[in-house]
């Protein structure tokens, strides 16, 4: 299939968070849910390509047989122009109850508390998790914090949301230059130490670098 590398990679990364040798957790349930969405998108892409291939004829019946479903069911689910229900079929009743207001998650509140305070232009995932654990211990005592994999997943959604100013994005990058400034927030997590190997790290990066005073021992600014 074409253009599926990112979706497939996300599904594999989420499934890697599942640990068969341990008890089930909400983090694993979250990972499985994201992986299921990715697999569903891969199925849709595959069905679309099969239906669009001019060299072969893949009927809805043949696709339904592979998916262990009826031709009508797969057409309703995967067709860009699903079939119209019969006129005798009653229309679904309108929802009378309004949807509850969105309550920010702990990950959202944590990010909003610190997003505008960083001097660094790149924030490694392990640094963010260490800071999050400190924040949870202070602001949410007694609540089980997210593991790093789950927190990263939540933060990726938060910074990509429409309510986010779009200043940050999740990526993999060499961190030495973007982290050359002094970062006072590291004082909150004294047990955390930065990776000095200059190898690419996963984390959150500013779209436009800001210039801050240099940290001790560095020689250049990076914009």
Backbone bond lengths (Angstrom), bond angles and torsions (degrees), N, CA, C in turn:
res aa  C-N    CA-C-N  psi(-1)  N-CA   C-N-CA  omega(-1)  CA-C   N-CA-C  phi
1 X - - - 1.475 - - 1.517 109.04 -
2 X 1.315 115.47 149.35 1.453 120.79 -178.47 1.532 110.35 -90.55
3 X 1.341 115.95 148.86 1.471 123.07 170.25 1.530 112.47 56.52
4 X 1.319 116.88 41.82 1.467 120.18 -179.94 1.522 112.80 -119.69
5 X 1.352 117.02 2.69 1.461 119.30 -174.04 1.533 112.61 -58.39
6 X 1.349 116.79 -44.17 1.466 119.92 -176.27 1.524 110.80 -66.93
7 X 1.351 116.52 -43.71 1.467 119.80 179.95 1.513 110.79 -64.32
8 X 1.333 117.16 -43.82 1.463 121.14 178.68 1.524 110.75 -63.78
9 X 1.335 116.77 -42.44 1.458 120.40 179.03 1.517 112.01 -62.16
10 X 1.352 117.14 -39.70 1.458 120.61 177.81 1.513 111.23 -63.48
11 X 1.340 116.93 -43.49 1.462 120.90 179.81 1.526 110.79 -60.81
12 X 1.336 116.74 -45.21 1.464 120.67 -179.68 1.527 111.03 -63.99
13 X 1.343 115.98 -42.05 1.467 119.72 179.85 1.529 111.13 -62.66
14 X 1.333 116.71 -39.85 1.467 119.87 179.22 1.529 110.94 -67.36
15 X 1.329 117.22 -42.22 1.463 120.16 179.77 1.521 111.29 -65.77
16 X 1.315 117.45 -28.20 1.463 120.57 176.97 1.521 112.39 -67.45
17 X 1.344 116.62 -16.11 1.470 120.34 177.94 1.529 111.48 -80.57
18 X 1.326 116.92 -11.38 1.469 120.88 -179.49 1.522 109.07 -83.61
19 X 1.326 117.02 129.94 1.456 122.32 -178.46 1.526 109.20 -115.67
20 X 1.340 118.44 99.63 1.475 121.12 -177.22 1.516 113.96 -60.59
21 X 1.327 117.66 -23.76 1.460 120.72 -175.98 1.521 113.45 -84.70
22 X 1.342 117.73 -3.25 1.469 120.62 -179.05 1.519 110.04 -118.72
23 X 1.329 115.74 169.14 1.455 120.58 177.75 1.528 110.80 -68.70
24 X 1.312 115.45 153.15 1.464 120.37 179.46 1.524 110.56 -62.50
25 X 1.351 115.55 149.34 1.465 120.93 179.51 1.519 109.42 -140.27
26 X 1.320 116.24 164.68 1.459 120.45 176.85 1.522 111.38 -65.37
27 X 1.332 116.92 -31.97 1.463 120.25 176.19 1.527 110.51 -60.97
28 X 1.337 116.09 -42.88 1.459 119.67 179.00 1.518 111.16 -67.68
29 X 1.330 117.05 -37.66 1.459 120.05 177.76 1.523 110.37 -63.12
30 X 1.337 116.83 -40.68 1.457 120.87 176.85 1.520 110.72 -62.11
31 X 1.333 116.48 -43.64 1.464 120.80 179.61 1.523 111.21 -62.54
32 X 1.326 116.91 -43.47 1.465 120.52 179.90 1.525 111.23 -65.49
33 X 1.327 116.55 -36.65 1.461 119.85 179.26 1.525 111.11 -65.44
34 X 1.349 116.66 -43.20 1.467 120.25 177.85 1.523 110.19 -64.92
35 X 1.357 116.90 -41.60 1.468 120.54 178.99 1.522 110.75 -62.69
36 X 1.333 117.05 -38.62 1.466 120.39 178.73 1.525 111.10 -63.07
37 X 1.332 116.59 -41.11 1.466 119.94 177.55 1.524 110.98 -62.71
38 X 1.327 115.80 -39.42 1.475 119.72 179.31 1.521 110.97 -66.12
39 X 1.332 116.26 -43.08 1.468 119.85 179.33 1.525 110.22 -63.87
40 X 1.322 117.07 -39.77 1.458 119.93 177.79 1.525 111.10 -62.09
41 X 1.348 116.63 -38.93 1.459 119.76 177.43 1.521 110.85 -66.72
42 X 1.331 117.32 -38.05 1.464 120.88 176.99 1.520 110.74 -64.05
43 X 1.340 116.88 -39.72 1.463 120.42 176.61 1.527 111.03 -61.73
44 X 1.324 115.96 -42.99 1.464 119.78 179.43 1.532 110.87 -63.15
45 X 1.324 116.21 -42.78 1.463 119.47 179.13 1.524 111.35 -63.17
46 X 1.333 115.88 -41.08 1.463 120.52 -179.58 1.528 111.04 -65.28
47 X 1.338 116.59 -45.87 1.469 119.92 179.34 1.524 110.55 -62.47
48 X 1.327 117.07 -41.50 1.467 120.51 179.86 1.523 110.89 -60.74
49 X 1.348 117.19 -43.58 1.459 120.21 179.23 1.526 111.85 -66.64
50 X 1.339 116.17 -40.34 1.466 119.13 178.91 1.520 111.58 -62.43
51 X 1.311 116.06 -39.77 1.471 119.85 -179.28 1.524 111.62 -73.75
52 X 1.355 117.18 -27.05 1.457 120.40 -175.70 1.529 112.71 -90.56
53 X 1.329 118.18 -9.78 1.466 121.32 -176.64 1.526 110.25 -68.69
54 X 1.349 118.44 114.44 1.473 120.21 -177.18 1.527 112.92 -75.27
55 X 1.333 117.99 -13.25 1.463 121.08 -176.42 1.527 113.08 -83.74
56 X 1.303 116.75 -20.24 1.464 120.61 -177.35 1.518 110.07 -133.49
57 X 1.311 115.21 163.40 1.455 120.62 177.90 1.518 108.67 -114.67
58 X 1.316 116.25 109.03 1.454 121.45 177.89 1.523 107.69 -111.58
59 X 1.310 116.08 101.17 1.459 120.30 -177.54 1.523 110.56 -76.46
60 X 1.332 115.60 162.05 1.454 119.75 175.31 1.525 110.28 -62.05
61 X 1.321 116.75 -31.77 1.460 119.86 177.76 1.521 112.12 -64.21
62 X 1.359 116.51 -42.76 1.461 120.22 179.59 1.524 110.83 -66.41
63 X 1.341 116.72 -41.65 1.472 120.56 179.06 1.524 109.98 -66.30
64 X 1.337 116.60 -40.84 1.457 120.04 178.27 1.514 112.61 -63.25
65 X 1.348 116.78 -34.90 1.469 120.85 178.37 1.528 110.22 -63.46
66 X 1.341 116.57 -43.64 1.469 120.42 179.65 1.522 110.58 -64.66
67 X 1.330 116.63 -39.24 1.468 121.47 -177.17 1.521 112.51 -87.45
68 X 1.351 116.26 6.48 1.467 121.66 178.46 1.529 110.71 56.55
69 X 1.319 115.59 47.88 1.459 121.77 -179.34 1.521 108.56 -147.02
70 X 1.331 116.05 170.65 1.454 119.58 179.69 1.521 110.45 -80.11
71 X 1.340 115.92 157.49 1.459 120.33 178.16 1.525 110.70 -59.25
72 X 1.337 116.19 -41.17 1.467 119.91 -179.20 1.527 111.01 -64.00
73 X 1.340 116.60 -40.10 1.465 120.18 -177.28 1.527 111.39 -66.45
74 X 1.347 117.31 -44.23 1.460 118.60 -179.14 1.527 111.26 -70.59
75 X 1.337 116.93 -32.28 1.468 118.82 177.21 1.517 110.46 -66.64
76 X 1.328 116.13 -40.65 1.463 120.01 178.15 1.524 111.08 -62.86
77 X 1.349 117.01 -36.92 1.462 120.81 -174.89 1.510 112.87 -83.32
78 X 1.341 117.70 -38.51 1.459 119.93 -169.35 1.529 115.10 -111.38
79 X 1.322 118.06 -11.75 1.456 118.94 -179.17 1.521 110.60 -75.19
80 X 1.358 118.40 136.50 1.472 119.77 176.26 1.522 112.30 -66.20
81 X 1.329 116.97 -20.02 1.476 122.11 176.18 1.509 107.58 -127.13
82 X 1.330 118.63 78.84 1.461 121.81 -175.69 1.516 111.74 -61.13
83 X 1.320 115.22 154.92 1.462 120.39 -179.12 1.517 110.65 -65.55
84 X 1.331 115.67 148.53 1.455 121.77 -179.25 1.516 109.20 -83.00
85 X 1.316 120.12 131.72 1.458 121.47 179.07 1.528 111.21 -61.50
86 X 1.315 115.40 156.30 1.463 120.69 178.47 1.518 109.96 -62.07
87 X 1.345 115.48 151.01 1.465 119.89 -177.10 1.517 111.99 -65.05
88 X 1.348 115.63 -25.56 1.462 118.61 -178.85 1.522 112.73 -78.90
89 X 1.319 116.11 -10.61 1.463 119.76 -179.87 1.520 109.85 -75.69
90 X 1.320 118.86 122.72 1.467 120.42 -177.79 1.518 111.67 -63.68
91 X 1.318 114.72 139.91 1.461 120.13 177.82 1.521 109.50 -71.96
92 X 1.309 118.51 145.05 1.469 119.73 178.90 1.519 111.19 -64.24
93 X 1.312 115.68 142.78 1.460 120.60 -179.44 1.520 109.66 -68.36
94 X 1.324 117.72 142.18 1.466 119.81 179.29 1.521 110.97 -65.84
95 X 1.312 115.22 148.28 1.451 120.25 177.56 1.523 109.57 -73.17
96 X 1.310 115.88 124.77 1.459 120.30 -177.78 1.523 111.51 -90.27
97 X 1.319 115.16 -27.26 1.455 118.17 -177.60 1.518 110.19 -88.08
98 X 1.284 116.42 137.59 1.465 120.63 177.54 1.515 109.66 -79.16
99 X 1.308 116.62 151.92 1.448 120.81 178.53 1.535 109.70 -71.02
100 X 1.318 116.76 141.44 1.473 118.79 178.98 1.519 110.69 -65.66
101 X 1.319 115.03 152.29 1.456 119.76 177.70 1.522 110.15 -64.51
102 X 1.320 115.11 144.92 1.468 120.02 179.93 1.519 109.93 -70.39
103 X 1.332 115.43 125.96 1.459 120.45 177.15 1.523 108.35 -100.49
104 X 1.320 118.66 122.05 1.465 120.54 -176.63 1.526 111.45 -57.26
105 X 1.311 115.81 139.27 1.458 120.94 175.87 1.526 109.43 -76.43
106 X 1.332 115.65 166.83 1.465 119.82 177.16 1.522 110.59 -60.12
107 X 1.348 117.16 -37.06 1.462 120.20 179.48 1.527 110.96 -63.31
108 X 1.342 117.32 -39.93 1.468 121.04 178.35 1.523 110.79 -65.26
109 X 1.329 116.15 -45.50 1.465 119.91 -178.52 1.529 109.93 -64.02
110 X 1.323 116.06 -42.96 1.471 120.48 178.08 1.520 110.57 -58.58
111 X 1.342 117.85 -48.69 1.462 120.55 -177.15 1.528 111.29 -64.57
112 X 1.330 116.60 -41.76 1.467 119.60 179.58 1.522 111.34 -63.58
113 X 1.333 116.62 -30.65 1.472 120.22 -178.98 1.525 111.74 -69.89
114 X 1.341 117.68 -29.70 1.461 120.16 -172.54 1.526 114.84 -116.61
115 X 1.330 118.35 -16.23 1.472 120.85 -169.90 1.525 113.42 -54.01
116 X 1.321 117.80 -36.35 1.458 120.37 -177.35 1.515 114.63 -91.53
117 X 1.327 116.45 6.96 1.469 119.44 -172.65 1.526 114.10 -107.13
118 X 1.317 117.82 -10.78 1.465 119.58 -172.64 1.521 112.57 -76.65
119 X 1.313 115.37 139.39 1.470 121.31 172.17 1.519 111.07 -88.61
120 X 1.323 116.64 -31.16 1.445 120.63 178.68 1.528 111.69 -68.56
121 X 1.313 116.50 151.70 1.460 122.55 175.72 1.524 112.21 -97.09
122 X 1.332 115.96 -5.50 1.459 121.41 175.72 1.517 108.43 -139.86
123 X 1.329 116.77 132.72 1.454 122.35 -176.88 1.527 108.58 -121.18
124 X 1.325 118.53 104.50 1.465 120.56 179.71 1.531 111.74 -59.80
125 X 1.320 115.52 147.99 1.466 120.10 -177.91 1.521 112.08 -59.67
126 X 1.347 117.27 -37.90 1.460 118.42 -179.00 1.529 111.81 -70.25
127 X 1.327 117.35 -30.88 1.466 120.55 175.06 1.532 110.34 -67.19
128 X 1.329 116.29 -45.60 1.463 119.94 179.25 1.520 110.88 -61.78
129 X 1.321 116.93 -38.40 1.468 119.14 -179.98 1.522 111.00 -68.47
130 X 1.323 117.03 -40.22 1.463 119.87 177.41 1.534 110.67 -62.37
131 X 1.331 116.56 -41.84 1.463 120.61 178.59 1.522 110.73 -66.78
132 X 1.330 116.45 -38.91 1.464 121.37 178.07 1.528 110.91 -62.95
133 X 1.340 117.27 -43.17 1.460 120.37 178.91 1.525 110.85 -61.17
134 X 1.336 116.52 -38.63 1.461 120.12 178.21 1.530 109.79 -66.55
135 X 1.343 116.19 -41.84 1.464 120.81 179.68 1.528 110.91 -64.49
136 X 1.334 117.17 -43.07 1.466 120.77 179.06 1.529 110.47 -62.72
137 X 1.317 116.93 -40.18 1.458 120.57 -179.36 1.526 111.10 -63.90
138 X 1.348 115.18 -32.43 1.463 119.97 -179.11 1.522 112.40 -86.46
139 X 1.347 116.72 -46.39 1.462 121.64 -172.31 1.529 114.19 -94.14
140 X 1.333 117.22 -25.22 1.469 120.71 -177.32 1.534 110.31 -130.74
141 X 1.308 117.91 54.65 1.474 119.32 -177.88 1.524 110.68 -60.02
142 X 1.311 114.81 138.04 1.461 119.53 179.00 1.516 114.05 90.24
143 X 1.355 117.90 -12.01 1.465 121.82 179.64 1.532 108.41 -94.74
144 X 1.337 116.43 132.85 1.460 120.29 179.52 1.522 110.04 -69.17
145 X 1.328 118.67 122.10 1.469 120.61 -178.47 1.534 111.27 -76.89
146 X 1.317 115.45 162.71 1.455 121.22 176.77 1.524 110.65 -73.96
147 X 1.313 115.98 149.29 1.454 119.83 170.83 1.529 108.74 -73.00
148 X 1.338 115.83 164.95 1.469 119.71 -174.28 1.528 112.24 -58.29
149 X 1.319 117.34 -42.16 1.463 121.18 -178.91 1.530 110.63 -60.15
150 X 1.336 116.34 -45.57 1.459 120.58 -178.88 1.530 111.71 -69.31
151 X 1.339 116.77 -40.22 1.468 119.71 178.51 1.528 110.26 -62.45
152 X 1.325 117.40 -44.50 1.465 120.68 179.25 1.522 110.66 -57.96
153 X 1.324 115.73 -42.42 1.463 120.55 179.04 1.528 110.88 -60.57
154 X 1.317 116.38 -45.11 1.470 120.31 -179.30 1.529 111.24 -65.94
155 X 1.338 116.43 -43.58 1.462 119.68 -178.54 1.523 111.31 -65.17
156 X 1.333 117.59 -35.64 1.465 120.30 177.53 1.530 110.20 -60.26
157 X 1.327 116.26 -39.68 1.460 120.16 178.61 1.531 111.04 -70.21
158 X 1.343 116.33 -39.08 1.464 120.21 -177.98 1.525 110.72 -64.44
159 X 1.335 117.15 -48.34 1.470 119.25 -175.68 1.520 112.03 -73.91
160 X 1.348 116.72 -17.51 1.465 119.55 178.03 1.523 112.43 -93.00
161 X 1.334 117.20 -4.67 1.455 120.84 -176.25 1.524 110.92 -74.00
162 X 1.324 115.32 161.88 1.470 120.89 -178.95 1.516 111.87 -65.76
163 X 1.337 116.75 -28.50 1.466 119.37 -178.58 1.524 112.32 -76.14
164 X 1.317 116.69 -13.54 1.468 119.89 179.10 1.522 109.96 -80.20
165 X 1.321 118.67 143.93 1.470 120.49 -179.71 1.512 113.96 -68.49
166 X 1.347 118.49 -8.37 1.455 120.57 177.11 1.518 114.54 78.66
167 X 1.326 117.55 16.66 1.461 120.67 -178.63 1.524 111.50 -75.62
168 X 1.339 117.37 -28.31 1.450 122.72 -174.53 1.518 111.24 -115.46
169 X 1.333 116.79 157.94 1.461 121.42 172.44 1.525 108.56 -151.93
170 X 1.320 115.93 154.07 1.458 121.71 -177.94 1.525 109.57 -86.79
171 X 1.337 116.40 135.92 1.460 119.86 -176.66 1.518 109.82 -161.35
172 X 1.317 115.46 -176.60 1.466 122.48 171.77 1.523 107.17 -121.54
173 X 1.320 117.07 127.22 1.466 119.51 -173.54 1.522 110.34 -154.98
174 X 1.336 114.44 161.58 1.466 119.90 171.08 1.530 107.54 -76.88
175 X 1.304 116.04 131.96 1.465 119.70 -166.79 1.515 114.88 -100.10
176 X 1.329 119.55 -7.31 1.469 119.55 -171.41 1.529 112.25 -59.87
177 X 1.321 117.96 -54.92 1.465 120.09 -177.50 1.531 112.55 -67.16
178 X 1.338 119.86 -47.15 1.471 119.37 179.58 1.519 113.73 -64.46
179 X 1.348 117.76 -15.26 1.460 121.06 -179.78 1.526 111.66 -111.56
180 X 1.357 116.86 23.94 1.461 119.64 -176.66 1.520 112.77 -77.32
181 X 1.320 118.18 -20.88 1.465 120.83 -179.09 1.527 110.66 -74.72
182 X 1.325 115.89 158.96 1.460 120.75 172.74 1.521 108.57 -68.87
183 X 1.323 117.71 134.45 1.459 122.05 -179.04 1.524 109.42 -120.44
184 X 1.341 117.63 97.90 1.468 120.03 -177.83 1.529 113.97 -59.90
185 X 1.336 117.64 -26.19 1.461 119.96 -176.01 1.519 111.71 -65.78
186 X 1.341 117.77 -21.90 1.466 119.22 178.93 1.528 111.50 -61.78
187 X 1.322 117.65 -19.89 1.468 120.11 178.24 1.525 111.39 -64.30
188 X 1.351 116.64 -21.88 1.463 120.69 179.53 1.521 111.86 -76.09
189 X 1.336 116.94 -18.80 1.471 120.55 -178.15 1.532 108.76 -129.18
190 X 1.334 118.04 67.44 1.474 121.09 -174.70 1.527 113.37 -61.76
191 X 1.334 118.19 -23.02 1.464 120.22 -178.70 1.530 112.22 -77.29
192 X 1.339 116.61 -16.46 1.470 119.53 -179.15 1.523 109.64 -84.26
193 X 1.318 116.49 137.73 1.462 121.67 176.84 1.518 109.29 -126.07
194 X 1.338 118.75 137.78 1.465 121.11 -178.04 1.526 112.15 -71.08
195 X 1.311 115.77 153.14 1.461 122.33 174.90 1.523 107.61 -78.03
196 X 1.317 117.33 120.48 1.462 121.57 -176.73 1.524 113.39 -99.46
197 X 1.338 117.50 10.07 1.467 120.03 -176.38 1.528 112.65 -80.29
198 X 1.312 118.03 -12.79 1.472 123.89 -176.95 1.521 112.01 62.27
199 X 1.320 117.89 22.19 1.455 120.34 173.86 1.535 108.51 -81.69
200 X 1.333 119.09 156.92 1.474 120.61 179.88 1.530 110.99 -61.17
201 X 1.304 115.21 134.65 1.462 121.78 179.63 1.517 109.52 -121.94
202 X 1.321 116.30 153.69 1.458 120.67 172.84 1.522 108.55 -86.61
203 X 1.340 115.05 141.09 1.451 119.07 179.27 1.520 111.43 175.75
204 X 1.322 115.14 -165.33 1.465 122.61 -177.45 1.524 108.41 -109.49
205 X 1.326 116.52 131.11 1.465 121.69 -173.64 1.525 110.21 -125.43
206 X 1.343 116.19 143.95 1.464 120.84 175.09 1.526 110.39 -72.17
207 X 1.324 115.59 141.80 1.461 119.15 176.22 1.529 110.21 -70.72
208 X 1.313 115.88 -37.96 1.464 120.93 177.76 1.516 108.40 -123.13
209 X 1.320 116.72 116.71 1.457 120.90 -177.25 1.524 111.03 -65.56
210 X 1.317 115.73 144.17 1.456 121.75 172.22 1.517 107.71 -110.19
211 X 1.312 116.73 155.23 1.463 121.58 -178.06 1.505 109.22 -104.50
212 X 1.330 115.00 125.01 1.458 121.99 179.17 1.527 108.32 -125.29
213 X 1.345 117.69 166.22 1.471 119.24 176.64 1.513 111.48 -56.02
214 X 1.341 116.71 143.25 1.450 121.82 -178.27 1.517 111.35 -68.60
215 X 1.328 114.55 149.36 1.454 119.99 172.80 1.524 107.98 -78.06
216 X 1.314 115.59 161.17 1.464 119.90 -179.85 1.519 110.12 -62.17
217 X 1.322 116.24 133.16 1.451 120.54 176.11 1.496 114.49 93.52
218 X 1.337 120.14 -7.80 1.453 121.62 178.99 1.509 108.58 -94.45
219 X 1.327 116.62 160.35 1.452 118.90 -173.28 1.501 116.00 -118.86
220 X 1.324 117.34 -17.65 1.466 119.13 -175.61 1.506 110.24 -138.36
221 X 1.328 113.77 155.09 1.453 120.35 170.02 1.516 108.50 -85.22
222 X 1.337 115.90 156.62 1.467 120.15 172.41 1.513 108.07 -131.77
223 X 1.301 116.62 126.76 1.455 120.65 -176.54 1.507 109.31 -103.04
